[in-house]
């Protein structure tokens, strides 16, 4: 079973105000194809995730969702973008965020939340990323 201790980032990141509320920002340059941060939290069954509802639920695979709602999970502050600079990659039962391109200091870290989430949650309220 994988370690429950989240993989640490080697980059300085800051949570601050963004177009979508709070966001996660690079405090230094981060090269392309680099690990940025792990999205972590308790693992929930589909039934438990449906009961809990709300934000910060990240489906890893059928039958397994990560509840990233804890403030210790700094990756929860990563906002959606239609033209993201990062991507969330599932490795086993864990979620790691990697850069798709070089990220500059003070740039917000973003990834695409997925087609289903975008259509069900973001589109009806209007996307705030400024790229659609």
MOLIN-V504858 format. One line per field, one symbol per residue. phi: phi as a letter, one per 20 degrees, with the letter a starting at -180 (. if undefined). psi: psi as a letter, one per 20 degrees, with the letter a starting at -180 (. if undefined). burial: 1 if it has 9 or more other ideal C-beta (glycine too) atoms within 8 Angstrom, else 0. A space follows every 10 residues. Layout:
phi=???
psi=???
burial=???
This chain:
phi=.ffeeffeed deccebfcfd oebdcfdbfc ffmdfdaeec qgecfgffff fflnemecfe agnbceeeff ffefffefef bfcfdcbede cmdccddcfe bfdegmefec befogffgfe dfgfenfdfn de
psi=pqqipqpqqj qpqqprpahj dqrpqpjrpp rqkqpgqpor aqpqrgghgh ggaarjpopg rpipqpokip ihnhiiiprq qhmqirqppp ockqpqpqqh rppqqjpppq rpiqgggghh ggghippjhj j.
burial=0000000010 1010100101 0011111001 0001111111 1011010110 0100011101 0001111110 0011111111 1101111101 0001111111 0010001011 1100001100 1110001010 00
